[in-house]
Amino acid sequence: RFFINSLTISAGNVLGNLISCALAAFGFARLRARGRHVWFSILLSTMMLPPVVTMIPQFILFTKLLNWADTYKPLMVPAWFGWPFGIFLLRQFMMTIPEDLDDAARMDGASTLQIFIRIVIPLVKPALATIAIFAFVGNWNNFLTPLIYISDMNKNTMALGLRLFQDQYATYNQHYI
């Protein structure tokens, strides 16, 4: 059961990270909008903020305001709003793709969405694979977030299950022996 729970959470997070990061990175790399450099700087500054600082506000938001206690939503929904490192990695990768490809596609009548799906996404598959690996491993090994939000034993992840197994057969106070 722990394996299926971890697999479900990790797969949902990987999918959410890939979609949201790719769309945001495309916007930052290719679309010309006023203030996009300022917004990208704000995005980068969120990477410098330790997760411990946002832990209590997130807990209040998810448990008190949204009433998501003991559900998978606090573990999966944030991934659908982008991961700053993934957005940064994909943006930098997309900046290396020549804009002449976009211009040629526009001359052929392609829309921005078609350029994104048919030109950019196939060219950034290596970066998407990297983000998928990082997101999967990070979510699979995540211990603290499920520990905070999950209280039902049937909803525990592998990390919590392994810790439960360790605690069950651990010998404490060995220095007294």
N, CA and C atoms as an extended XYZ file, in Angstrom:
531
Properties=species:S:1:pos:R:3:atomname:S:1:resname:S:1:resid:I:1 pbc="F F F"
N         0.821       -1.201        0.000 N   ARG     1
C         0.000        0.000        0.000 CA  ARG     1
C         0.865        1.266        0.000 C   ARG     1
N         1.955        1.249        0.788 N   PHE     2
C         2.842        2.418        0.841 CA  PHE     2
C         3.475        2.686       -0.524 C   PHE     2
N         3.820        1.599       -1.221 N   PHE     3
C         4.436        1.732       -2.541 CA  PHE     3
C         3.468        2.389       -3.525 C   PHE     3
N         2.221        1.938       -3.541 N   ILE     4
C         1.214        2.512       -4.453 CA  ILE     4
C         0.967        3.976       -4.117 C   ILE     4
N         0.891        4.302       -2.828 N   ASN     5
C         0.694        5.700       -2.427 CA  ASN     5
C         1.841        6.575       -2.906 C   ASN     5
N         3.074        6.123       -2.706 N   SER     6
C         4.236        6.901       -3.136 CA  SER     6
C         4.280        7.037       -4.651 C   SER     6
N         3.943        5.969       -5.342 N   LEU     7
C         3.952        6.006       -6.802 CA  LEU     7
C         2.896        6.973       -7.331 C   LEU     7
N         1.718        6.974       -6.731 N   THR     8
C         0.645        7.881       -7.151 CA  THR     8
C         1.037        9.329       -6.929 C   THR     8
N         1.561        9.623       -5.751 N   ILE     9
C         1.953       10.999       -5.431 CA  ILE     9
C         3.096       11.457       -6.329 C   ILE     9
N         4.102       10.612       -6.499 N   SER    10
C         5.259       10.989       -7.322 CA  SER    10
C         4.878       11.170       -8.785 C   SER    10
N         4.036       10.285       -9.306 N   ALA    11
C         3.627       10.410      -10.712 CA  ALA    11
C         2.803       11.679      -10.931 C   ALA    11
N         1.910       11.974      -10.005 N   GLY    12
C         1.127       13.211      -10.123 CA  GLY    12
C         1.989       14.453      -10.052 C   GLY    12
N         2.992       14.420       -9.188 N   ASN    13
C         3.905       15.562       -9.070 CA  ASN    13
C         4.776       15.720      -10.309 C   ASN    13
N         5.237       14.617      -10.859 N   VAL    14
C         6.063       14.693      -12.067 CA  VAL    14
C         5.251       15.281      -13.213 C   VAL    14
N         4.042       14.803      -13.382 N   LEU    15
C         3.185       15.319      -14.453 CA  LEU    15
C         2.893       16.806      -14.257 C   LEU    15
N         2.557       17.184      -13.033 N   GLY    16
C         2.287       18.593      -12.745 CA  GLY    16
C         3.499       19.474      -12.961 C   GLY    16
N         4.660       18.999      -12.519 N   ASN    17
C         5.889       19.778      -12.714 CA  ASN    17
C         6.216       19.940      -14.190 C   ASN    17
N         6.089       18.880      -14.968 N   LEU    18
C         6.431       18.966      -16.384 CA  LEU    18
C         5.529       19.951      -17.115 C   LEU    18
N         4.240       19.870      -16.873 N   ILE    19
C         3.304       20.748      -17.586 CA  ILE    19
C         3.473       22.201      -17.150 C   ILE    19
N         3.449       22.438      -15.842 N   SER    20
C         3.497       23.822      -15.361 CA  SER    20
C         4.854       24.470      -15.626 C   SER    20
N         5.921       23.725      -15.437 N   CYS    21
C         7.247       24.304      -15.674 CA  CYS    21
C         7.480       24.590      -17.152 C   CYS    21
N         7.012       23.694      -18.022 N   ALA    22
C         7.204       23.913      -19.455 CA  ALA    22
C         6.437       25.144      -19.922 C   ALA    22
N         5.213       25.302      -19.453 N   LEU    23
C         4.425       26.473      -19.871 CA  LEU    23
C         5.028       27.771      -19.347 C   LEU    23
N         5.421       27.778      -18.088 N   ALA    24
C         6.000       28.997      -17.514 CA  ALA    24
C         7.343       29.328      -18.169 C   ALA    24
N         8.160       28.308      -18.390 N   ALA    25
C         9.464       28.546      -19.010 CA  ALA    25
C         9.307       29.060      -20.439 C   ALA    25
N         8.333       28.534      -21.162 N   PHE    26
C         8.088       29.026      -22.517 CA  PHE    26
C         7.679       30.495      -22.482 C   PHE    26
N         6.853       30.847      -21.524 N   GLY    27
C         6.447       32.243      -21.388 CA  GLY    27
C         7.620       33.154      -21.091 C   GLY    27
N         8.495       32.714      -20.193 N   PHE    28
C         9.659       33.538      -19.853 CA  PHE    28
C        10.686       33.581      -20.986 C   PHE    28
N        10.813       32.508      -21.752 N   ALA    29
C        11.856       32.442      -22.781 CA  ALA    29
C        11.424       33.060      -24.112 C   ALA    29
N        10.161       32.876      -24.496 N   ARG    30
C         9.759       33.232      -25.849 CA  ARG    30
C         8.770       34.387      -25.960 C   ARG    30
N         7.910       34.546      -24.985 N   LEU    31
C         6.884       35.574      -25.106 CA  LEU    31
C         7.411       36.910      -24.612 C   LEU    31
N         7.135       37.947      -25.369 N   ARG    32
C         7.605       39.276      -25.016 CA  ARG    32
C         6.503       39.996      -24.245 C   ARG    32
N         6.730       40.226      -22.979 N   ALA    33
C         5.757       40.934      -22.151 CA  ALA    33
C         6.496       41.939      -21.279 C   ALA    33
N         5.818       43.016      -20.966 N   ARG    34
C         6.414       44.038      -20.132 CA  ARG    34
C         6.574       43.484      -18.714 C   ARG    34
N         7.754       43.622      -18.141 N   GLY    35
C         8.009       43.192      -16.768 CA  GLY    35
C         8.356       41.723      -16.607 C   GLY    35
N         8.581       41.008      -17.711 N   ARG    36
C         8.870       39.575      -17.565 CA  ARG    36
C        10.201       39.331      -16.875 C   ARG    36
N        11.156       40.232      -17.032 N   HIS    37
C        12.436       40.070      -16.343 CA  HIS    37
C        12.275       40.280      -14.843 C   HIS    37
N        11.410       41.182      -14.470 N   VAL    38
C        11.139       41.408      -13.043 CA  VAL    38
C        10.481       40.171      -12.441 C   VAL    38
N         9.484       39.627      -13.149 N   TRP    39
C         8.809       38.426      -12.651 CA  TRP    39
C         9.757       37.234      -12.594 C   TRP    39
N        10.663       37.135      -13.558 N   PHE    40
C        11.637       36.039      -13.524 CA  PHE    40
C        12.598       36.225      -12.352 C   PHE    40
N        12.971       37.448      -12.049 N   SER    41
C        13.822       37.702      -10.879 CA  SER    41
C        13.100       37.340       -9.588 C   SER    41
N        11.819       37.639       -9.513 N   ILE    42
C        11.037       37.247       -8.335 CA  ILE    42
C        10.973       35.731       -8.223 C   ILE    42
N        10.804       35.058       -9.360 N   LEU    43
C        10.796       33.588       -9.362 CA  LEU    43
C        12.124       33.040       -8.860 C   LEU    43
N        13.218       33.613       -9.330 N   LEU    44
C        14.533       33.157       -8.874 CA  LEU    44
C        14.745       33.437       -7.390 C   LEU    44
N        14.194       34.533       -6.905 N   SER    45
C        14.360       34.846       -5.480 CA  SER    45
C        13.618       33.847       -4.595 C   SER    45
N        12.573       33.205       -5.115 N   THR    46
C        11.881       32.191       -4.316 CA  THR    46
C        12.743       30.958       -4.102 C   THR    46
N        13.723       30.745       -4.976 N   MET    47
C        14.633       29.612       -4.789 CA  MET    47
C        15.576       29.846       -3.618 C   MET    47
N        15.769       31.100       -3.255 N   MET    48
C        16.670       31.430       -2.151 CA  MET    48
C        15.982       31.365       -0.795 C   MET    48
N        14.674       31.229       -0.805 N   LEU    49
C        13.899       31.181        0.426 CA  LEU    49
C        13.880       29.740        0.943 C   LEU    49
N        14.323       29.497        2.176 N   PRO    50
C        14.323       28.125        2.692 CA  PRO    50
C        12.896       27.597        2.855 C   PRO    50
N        12.668       26.325        2.558 N   PRO    51
C        11.324       25.766        2.692 CA  PRO    51
C        10.780       25.827        4.121 C   PRO    51
N        11.662       25.852        5.101 N   VAL    52
C        11.228       25.897        6.489 CA  VAL    52
C        10.465       27.197        6.782 C   VAL    52
N        10.803       28.260        6.076 N   VAL    53
C        10.153       29.557        6.292 CA  VAL    53
C         8.683       29.497        5.874 C   VAL    53
N         8.375       28.758        4.835 N   THR    54
C         7.005       28.695        4.329 CA  THR    54
C         6.210       27.525        4.896 C   THR    54
N         6.813       26.717        5.742 N   MET    55
C         6.150       25.510        6.234 CA  MET    55
C         4.889       25.820        7.057 C   MET    55
N         4.977       26.730        7.996 N   ILE    56
C         3.824       27.035        8.853 CA  ILE    56
C         2.718       27.742        8.069 C   ILE    56
N         3.023       28.761        7.245 N   PRO    57
C         1.935       29.345        6.443 CA  PRO    57
C         1.270       28.328        5.510 C   PRO    57
N         2.053       27.434        4.926 N   GLN    58
C         1.469       26.403        4.079 CA  GLN    58
C         0.577       25.472        4.884 C   GLN    58
N         1.025       25.105        6.072 N   PHE    59
C         0.224       24.224        6.919 CA  PHE    59
C        -1.106       24.877        7.270 C   PHE    59
N        -1.080       26.142        7.620 N   ILE    60
C        -2.317       26.861        7.951 CA  ILE    60
C        -3.230       26.933        6.721 C   ILE    60
N        -2.644       27.218        5.571 N   LEU    61
C        -3.433       27.308        4.344 CA  LEU    61
C        -4.096       25.973        4.015 C   LEU    61
N        -3.314       24.889        4.039 N   PHE    62
C        -3.837       23.595        3.616 CA  PHE    62
C        -4.781       22.960        4.632 C   PHE    62
N        -4.526       23.145        5.917 N   THR    63
C        -5.358       22.467        6.910 CA  THR    63
C        -6.528       23.311        7.394 C   THR    63
N        -6.294       24.582        7.671 N   LYS    64
C        -7.350       25.421        8.234 CA  LYS    64
C        -8.234       26.051        7.158 C   LYS    64
N        -7.619       26.637        6.134 N   LEU    65
C        -8.401       27.363        5.137 CA  LEU    65
C        -8.990       26.453        4.064 C   LEU    65
N        -8.195       25.537        3.545 N   LEU    66
C        -8.669       24.664        2.470 CA  LEU    66
C        -9.205       23.318        2.970 C   LEU    66
N        -8.958       23.007        4.232 N   ASN    67
C        -9.426       21.765        4.854 CA  ASN    67
C        -8.925       20.526        4.099 C   ASN    67
N        -7.644       20.513        3.786 N   TRP    68
C        -7.036       19.403        3.068 CA  TRP    68
C        -6.246       18.482        3.980 C   TRP    68
N        -6.524       18.500        5.264 N   ALA    69
C        -5.796       17.632        6.189 CA  ALA    69
C        -6.111       16.177        5.879 C   ALA    69
N        -5.103       15.333        5.959 N   ASP    70
C        -5.204       13.891        5.736 CA  ASP    70
C        -5.687       13.547        4.325 C   ASP    70
N        -5.283       14.354        3.353 N   THR    71
C        -5.532       14.042        1.948 CA  THR    71
C        -4.204       14.164        1.191 C   THR    71
N        -4.218       13.729       -0.056 N   TYR    72
C        -3.012       13.838       -0.884 CA  TYR    72
C        -2.886       15.211       -1.538 C   TYR    72
N        -3.902       16.044       -1.433 N   LYS    73
C        -3.883       17.334       -2.112 CA  LYS    73
C        -2.701       18.216       -1.711 C   LYS    73
N        -2.350       18.336       -0.403 N   PRO    74
C        -1.188       19.179       -0.082 CA  PRO    74
C         0.125       18.630       -0.629 C   PRO    74
N         0.130       17.345       -0.967 N   LEU    75
C         1.341       16.730       -1.506 CA  LEU    75
C         1.409       16.857       -3.026 C   LEU    75
N         0.257       17.017       -3.683 N   MET    76
C         0.238       16.983       -5.141 CA  MET    76
C        -0.096       18.323       -5.801 C   MET    76
N        -0.984       19.107       -5.227 N   VAL    77
C        -1.445       20.337       -5.887 CA  VAL    77
C        -0.332       21.368       -6.078 C   VAL    77
N         0.569       21.585       -5.097 N   PRO    78
C         1.614       22.607       -5.328 CA  PRO    78
C         2.484       22.347       -6.554 C   PRO    78
N         2.640       21.103       -6.958 N   ALA    79
C         3.455       20.804       -8.138 CA  ALA    79
C         2.838       21.365       -9.411 C   ALA    79
N         1.528       21.561       -9.425 N   TRP    80
C         0.845       22.077      -10.612 CA  TRP    80
C         0.964       23.580      -10.742 C   TRP    80
N         1.649       24.226       -9.800 N   PHE    81
C         1.862       25.667       -9.875 CA  PHE    81
C         3.309       26.009      -10.205 C   PHE    81
N         4.096       25.036      -10.584 N   GLY    82
C         5.462       25.284      -11.015 CA  GLY    82
C         6.476       25.069       -9.913 C   GLY    82
N         7.651       24.706      -10.347 N   TRP    83
C         8.788       24.477       -9.465 CA  TRP    83
C         9.868       25.433       -9.955 C   TRP    83
N        10.316       26.368       -9.123 N   PRO    84
C        11.236       27.403       -9.613 CA  PRO    84
C        12.493       26.858      -10.298 C   PRO    84
N        13.074       25.809       -9.749 N   PHE    85
C        14.273       25.257      -10.384 CA  PHE    85
C        13.947       24.681      -11.761 C   PHE    85
N        12.807       23.996      -11.867 N   GLY    86
C        12.415       23.429      -13.160 CA  GLY    86
C        12.137       24.505      -14.195 C   GLY    86
N        11.481       25.580      -13.767 N   ILE    87
C        11.205       26.687      -14.681 CA  ILE    87
C        12.514       27.330      -15.129 C   ILE    87
N        13.431       27.527      -14.189 N   PHE    88
C        14.723       28.120      -14.529 CA  PHE    88
C        15.492       27.231      -15.510 C   PHE    88
N        15.536       25.936      -15.237 N   LEU    89
C        16.272       25.005      -16.098 CA  LEU    89
C        15.690       24.978      -17.503 C   LEU    89
N        14.375       24.883      -17.594 N   LEU    90
C        13.740       24.837      -18.913 CA  LEU    90
C        13.873       26.168      -19.659 C   LEU    90
N        13.755       27.273      -18.945 N   ARG    91
C        13.909       28.577      -19.603 CA  ARG    91
C        15.300       28.711      -20.218 C   ARG    91
N        16.305       28.347      -19.445 N   GLN    92
C        17.674       28.444      -19.957 CA  GLN    92
C        17.873       27.523      -21.158 C   GLN    92
N        17.256       26.359      -21.131 N   PHE    93
C        17.361       25.431      -22.255 CA  PHE    93
C        16.630       25.990      -23.473 C   PHE    93
N        15.460       26.585      -23.245 N   MET    94
C        14.678       27.143      -24.358 CA  MET    94
C        15.351       28.371      -24.972 C   MET    94
N        16.114       29.088      -24.185 N   MET    95
C        16.810       30.268      -24.708 CA  MET    95
C        17.881       29.876      -25.728 C   MET    95
N        18.341       28.616      -25.702 N   THR    96
C        19.365       28.177      -26.655 CA  THR    96
C        18.767       27.792      -28.004 C   THR    96
N        17.458       27.623      -28.065 N   ILE    97
C        16.804       27.265      -29.323 CA  ILE    97
C        16.676       28.534      -30.169 C   ILE    97
N        17.118       28.494      -31.423 N   PRO    98
C        17.058       29.699      -32.260 CA  PRO    98
C        15.617       30.175      -32.474 C   PRO    98
N        15.427       31.474      -32.381 N   GLU    99
C        14.083       32.043      -32.589 CA  GLU    99
C        13.693       32.036      -34.065 C   GLU    99
N        14.642       31.727      -34.927 N   ASP   100
C        14.329       31.608      -36.346 CA  ASP   100
C        13.342       30.472      -36.596 C   ASP   100
N        13.383       29.441      -35.755 N   LEU   101
C        12.418       28.344      -35.886 CA  LEU   101
C        11.003       28.851      -35.605 C   LEU   101
N        10.870       29.710      -34.614 N   ASP   102
C         9.561       30.310      -34.311 CA  ASP   102
C         9.081       31.162      -35.475 C   ASP   102
N         9.984       31.966      -36.026 N   ASP   103
C         9.623       32.841      -37.139 CA  ASP   103
C         9.202       32.028      -38.361 C   ASP   103
N         9.916       30.955      -38.628 N   ALA   104
C         9.562       30.112      -39.770 CA  ALA   104
C         8.195       29.459      -39.559 C   ALA   104
N         7.933       29.026      -38.348 N   ALA   105
C         6.633       28.417      -38.065 CA  ALA   105
C         5.512       29.449      -38.160 C   ALA   105
N         5.773       30.672      -37.723 N   ARG   106
C         4.755       31.735      -37.828 CA  ARG   106
C         4.461       32.054      -39.299 C   ARG   106
N         5.491       32.016      -40.139 N   MET   107
C         5.280       32.259      -41.573 CA  MET   107
C         4.431       31.151      -42.196 C   MET   107
N         4.532       29.947      -41.629 N   ASP   108
C         3.712       28.836      -42.109 CA  ASP   108
C         2.322       28.838      -41.491 C   ASP   108
N         2.046       29.805      -40.612 N   GLY   109
C         0.711       29.930      -40.047 CA  GLY   109
C         0.529       29.274      -38.693 C   GLY   109
N         1.598       28.947      -38.014 N   ALA   110
C         1.490       28.303      -36.705 CA  ALA   110
C         1.183       29.340      -35.627 C   ALA   110
N         0.343       28.932      -34.682 N   SER   111
C         0.046       29.803      -33.546 CA  SER   111
C         1.118       29.595      -32.472 C   SER   111
N         1.030       30.391      -31.421 N   THR   112
C         2.008       30.267      -30.330 CA  THR   112
C         1.907       28.898      -29.672 C   THR   112
N         0.692       28.410      -29.481 N   LEU   113
C         0.510       27.092      -28.876 CA  LEU   113
C         1.067       25.989      -29.774 C   LEU   113
N         0.878       26.109      -31.074 N   GLN   114
C         1.430       25.119      -32.002 CA  GLN   114
C         2.959       25.158      -31.997 C   GLN   114
N         3.532       26.341      -31.901 N   ILE   115
C         4.991       26.451      -31.812 CA  ILE   115
C         5.483       25.767      -30.548 C   ILE   115
N         4.770       25.989      -29.454 N   PHE   116
C         5.148       25.366      -28.183 CA  PHE   116
C         5.081       23.843      -28.277 C   PHE   116
N         3.985       23.319      -28.798 N   ILE   117
C         3.775       21.862      -28.804 CA  ILE   117
C         4.607       21.168      -29.877 C   ILE   117
N         4.665       21.742      -31.074 N   ARG   118
C         5.288       21.030      -32.198 CA  ARG   118
C         6.772       21.331      -32.396 C   ARG   118
N         7.252       22.449      -31.869 N   ILE   119
C         8.654       22.800      -32.089 CA  ILE   119
C         9.451       22.771      -30.793 C   ILE   119
N         8.980       23.496      -29.802 N   VAL   120
C         9.775       23.655      -28.579 CA  VAL   120
C         9.800       22.376      -27.742 C   VAL   120
N         8.643       21.784      -27.498 N   ILE   121
C         8.593       20.592      -26.635 CA  ILE   121
C         9.479       19.455      -27.174 C   ILE   121
N         9.436       19.115      -28.477 N   PRO   122
C        10.348       18.059      -28.938 CA  PRO   122
C        11.836       18.400      -28.765 C   PRO   122
N        12.169       19.690      -28.824 N   LEU   123
C        13.571       20.068      -28.695 CA  LEU   123
C        14.063       20.116      -27.246 C   LEU   123
N        13.147       20.239      -26.299 N   VAL   124
C        13.563       20.320      -24.895 CA  VAL   124
C        13.321       19.010      -24.147 C   VAL   124
N        13.163       17.912      -24.858 N   LYS   125
C        12.939       16.618      -24.202 CA  LYS   125
C        14.052       16.235      -23.228 C   LYS   125
N        15.330       16.501      -23.520 N   PRO   126
C        16.354       16.180      -22.518 CA  PRO   126
C        16.181       16.943      -21.209 C   PRO   126
N        15.824       18.215      -21.292 N   ALA   127
C        15.605       18.999      -20.073 CA  ALA   127
C        14.347       18.522      -19.353 C   ALA   127
N        13.310       18.148      -20.102 N   LEU   128
C        12.106       17.609      -19.485 CA  LEU   128
C        12.392       16.288      -18.774 C   LEU   128
N        13.240       15.457      -19.373 N   ALA   129
C        13.616       14.196      -18.723 CA  ALA   129
C        14.387       14.459      -17.430 C   ALA   129
N        15.245       15.450      -17.458 N   THR   130
C        15.994       15.814      -16.250 CA  THR   130
C        15.055       16.279      -15.145 C   THR   130
N        14.096       17.109      -15.491 N   ILE   131
C        13.140       17.589      -14.505 CA  ILE   131
C        12.293       16.435      -13.991 C   ILE   131
N        11.906       15.521      -14.873 N   ALA   132
C        11.113       14.365      -14.441 CA  ALA   132
C        11.883       13.514      -13.436 C   ALA   132
N        13.156       13.309      -13.697 N   ILE   133
C        13.976       12.501      -12.772 CA  ILE   133
C        14.118       13.217      -11.435 C   ILE   133
N        14.454       14.494      -11.464 N   PHE   134
C        14.595       15.248      -10.206 CA  PHE   134
C        13.290       15.277       -9.418 C   PHE   134
N        12.171       15.506      -10.114 N   ALA   135
C        10.876       15.590       -9.438 CA  ALA   135
C        10.489       14.232       -8.850 C   ALA   135
N        10.713       13.162       -9.596 N   PHE   136
C        10.331       11.840       -9.091 CA  PHE   136
C        11.156       11.459       -7.868 C   PHE   136
N        12.454       11.609       -7.974 N   VAL   137
C        13.316       11.235       -6.845 CA  VAL   137
C        13.038       12.120       -5.634 C   VAL   137
N        12.850       13.404       -5.864 N   GLY   138
C        12.570       14.314       -4.753 CA  GLY   138
C        11.266       13.998       -4.050 C   GLY   138
N        10.233       13.658       -4.814 N   ASN   139
C         8.946       13.331       -4.209 CA  ASN   139
C         8.937       11.932       -3.613 C   ASN   139
N         9.640       11.009       -4.215 N   TRP   140
C         9.696        9.652       -3.683 CA  TRP   140
C        10.391        9.641       -2.317 C   TRP   140
N        11.436       10.434       -2.180 N   ASN   141
C        12.194       10.467       -0.931 CA  ASN   141
C        11.667       11.497        0.063 C   ASN   141
N        10.607       12.205       -0.278 N   ASN   142
C        10.073       13.236        0.606 CA  ASN   142
C         9.527       12.592        1.886 C   ASN   142
N        10.044       13.028        3.007 N   PHE   143
C         9.628       12.482        4.293 CA  PHE   143
C         8.807       13.483        5.093 C   PHE   143
N         9.231       14.737        5.092 N   LEU   144
C         8.636       15.724        5.978 CA  LEU   144
C         7.209       16.107        5.583 C   LEU   144
N         6.955       16.341        4.317 N   THR   145
C         5.626       16.787        3.902 CA  THR   145
C         4.549       15.739        4.171 C   THR   145
N         4.746       14.468        3.802 N   PRO   146
C         3.724       13.480        4.177 CA  PRO   146
C         3.596       13.315        5.693 C   PRO   146
N         4.681       13.466        6.403 N   LEU   147
C         4.629       13.358        7.857 CA  LEU   147
C         3.741       14.446        8.461 C   LEU   147
N         3.780       15.627        7.878 N   ILE   148
C         2.991       16.749        8.389 CA  ILE   148
C         1.507       16.599        8.049 C   ILE   148
N         1.193       16.203        6.831 N   TYR   149
C        -0.194       16.259        6.363 CA  TYR   149
C        -0.954       14.939        6.434 C   TYR   149
N        -0.275       13.813        6.478 N   ILE   150
C        -0.954       12.515        6.459 CA  ILE   150
C        -0.965       11.925        7.866 C   ILE   150
N        -2.147       11.558        8.339 N   SER   151
C        -2.238       10.913        9.649 CA  SER   151
C        -2.831        9.512        9.553 C   SER   151
N        -3.495        9.189        8.460 N   ASP   152
C        -4.068        7.862        8.261 CA  ASP   152
C        -2.976        6.895        7.802 C   ASP   152
N        -2.883        5.759        8.485 N   MET   153
C        -1.837        4.774        8.166 CA  MET   153
C        -1.967        4.257        6.735 C   MET   153
N        -3.176        4.146        6.212 N   ASN   154
C        -3.379        3.621        4.860 CA  ASN   154
C        -2.964        4.619        3.777 C   ASN   154
N        -2.706        5.860        4.145 N   LYS   155
C        -2.303        6.876        3.173 CA  LYS   155
C        -0.806        7.195        3.256 C   LYS   155
N        -0.083        6.512        4.108 N   ASN   156
C         1.352        6.780        4.267 CA  ASN   156
C         2.131        6.448        3.005 C   ASN   156
N         3.277        7.098        2.856 N   THR   157
C         4.156        6.852        1.718 CA  THR   157
C         5.257        5.877        2.125 C   THR   157
N         6.092        5.525        1.170 N   MET   158
C         7.186        4.583        1.448 CA  MET   158
C         8.152        5.131        2.487 C   MET   158
N         8.451        6.411        2.414 N   ALA   159
C         9.393        6.992        3.369 CA  ALA   159
C         8.851        6.865        4.799 C   ALA   159
N         7.562        7.139        4.970 N   LEU   160
C         6.966        7.000        6.301 CA  LEU   160
C         6.859        5.535        6.709 C   LEU   160
N         6.550        4.676        5.743 N   GLY   161
C         6.454        3.245        6.043 CA  GLY   161
C         7.789        2.649        6.452 C   GLY   161
N         8.852        3.052        5.781 N   LEU   162
C        10.176        2.547        6.151 CA  LEU   162
C        10.589        3.047        7.523 C   LEU   162
N        10.246        4.272        7.827 N   ARG   163
C        10.560        4.795        9.161 CA  ARG   163
C         9.748        4.075       10.232 C   ARG   163
N         8.504        3.759        9.923 N   LEU   164
C         7.656        3.005       10.847 CA  LEU   164
C         8.264        1.623       11.094 C   LEU   164
N         8.760        1.004       10.031 N   PHE   165
C         9.405       -0.304       10.162 CA  PHE   165
C        10.682       -0.201       10.996 C   PHE   165
N        11.464        0.831       10.780 N   GLN   166
C        12.685        1.017       11.571 CA  GLN   166
C        12.365        1.207       13.045 C   GLN   166
N        11.367        2.019       13.322 N   ASP   167
C        11.005        2.267       14.720 CA  ASP   167
C        10.442        1.026       15.396 C   ASP   167
N         9.788        0.173       14.631 N   GLN   168
C         9.178       -1.021       15.202 CA  GLN   168
C        10.238       -2.007       15.690 C   GLN   168
N        11.329       -2.122       14.966 N   TYR   169
C        12.343       -3.099       15.305 CA  TYR   169
C        13.655       -2.460       15.768 C   TYR   169
N        13.591       -1.230       16.214 N   ALA   170
C        14.804       -0.544       16.657 CA  ALA   170
C        15.075       -0.860       18.125 C   ALA   170
N        16.331       -0.797       18.461 N   THR   171
C        16.741       -0.959       19.854 CA  THR   171
C        17.245        0.384       20.336 C   THR   171
N        16.531        0.923       21.314 N   TYR   172
C        16.904        2.216       21.855 CA  TYR   172
C        17.698        2.022       23.142 C   TYR   172
N        18.363        3.051       23.524 N   ASN   173
C        19.146        3.046       24.759 CA  ASN   173
C        20.176        1.911       24.799 C   ASN   173
N        20.902        1.743       23.726 N   GLN   174
C        21.899        0.690       23.662 CA  GLN   174
C        23.058        0.961       24.628 C   GLN   174
N        23.231        2.188       25.018 N   HIS   175
C        24.339        2.491       25.916 CA  HIS   175
C        24.083        1.946       27.322 C   HIS   175
N        22.836        1.537       27.628 N   TYR   176
C        22.545        0.953       28.930 CA  TYR   176
C        22.890       -0.533       28.987 C   TYR   176
N        23.049       -1.145       27.830 N   ILE   177
C        23.295       -2.601       27.785 CA  ILE   177
C        24.713       -2.930       28.167 C   ILE   177
